[in-house]
């Protein structure tokens, strides 16, 4: 079945560490997105990529980095510069502009 | 840029009643309006969408209506069931290239259906 897979489901990070969240899709979608969701809050866009080898900052890109070397993969690195990384992270993909997104099941990141 | 406002932020209904969630958008060029349902601890799932050339769309117990003149669209859930309890997000997009084509989401409505 086609879909979008995020891993791990839960991730714990120590202060000062970088961590990478995985996002893989087999839907042949061109566009991919990363969102952050805090408890009881909406979706805030971190980064997006409309095509391989290209990506753009979203509304809250500071302290995060991404790469898009393959169409299927869009990993997100939460760097030590992100001072409040504890949140629920959602990856999504889309055939392109003007189409709905397919979301992954999310990664819950906690700083310990 | 586009701005989407969603109301109410919380909604509690009795099982069997109807629920209505409303969204307004600012960019008259927006032409695609999806609705997502997010259950606790999961990612949002697309439940219904509508494009600007259509005024209403139905899928069993859910329907979406669009008023382009007033720039608002609504989600209607009839005969609500406890499993409808979730957070619902509306969104809008122009379909243009670049950041303008990204979906802009409302802040969500937490729907509780009481048995």
Boltz contact constraints between the chains, C-beta under 6 A:
constraints:
  - contact:
      token1: [A, 42]
      token2: [B, 105]
      max_distance: 6.0
  - contact:
      token1: [A, 42]
      token2: [B, 107]
      max_distance: 6.0
  - contact:
      token1: [A, 42]
      token2: [B, 108]
      max_distance: 6.0
  - contact:
      token1: [A, 43]
      token2: [B, 105]
      max_distance: 6.0
  - contact:
      token1: [A, 90]
      token2: [B, 43]
      max_distance: 6.0
  - contact:
      token1: [A, 97]
      token2: [B, 95]
      max_distance: 6.0
  - contact:
      token1: [A, 97]
      token2: [B, 101]
      max_distance: 6.0
  - contact:
      token1: [A, 98]
      token2: [B, 32]
      max_distance: 6.0
  - contact:
      token1: [A, 98]
      token2: [B, 93]
      max_distance: 6.0
  - contact:
      token1: [A, 98]
      token2: [B, 95]
      max_distance: 6.0
  - contact:
      token1: [A, 100]
      token2: [B, 34]
      max_distance: 6.0
  - contact:
      token1: [A, 100]
      token2: [B, 46]
      max_distance: 6.0
  - contact:
      token1: [A, 100]
      token2: [B, 49]
      max_distance: 6.0
  - contact:
      token1: [A, 103]
      token2: [B, 43]
      max_distance: 6.0
  - contact:
      token1: [A, 103]
      token2: [B, 44]
      max_distance: 6.0
  - contact:
      token1: [A, 104]
      token2: [B, 43]
      max_distance: 6.0
  - contact:
      token1: [A, 105]
      token2: [B, 42]
      max_distance: 6.0
  - contact:
      token1: [A, 105]
      token2: [B, 43]
      max_distance: 6.0
  - contact:
      token1: [A, 106]
      token2: [B, 43]
      max_distance: 6.0
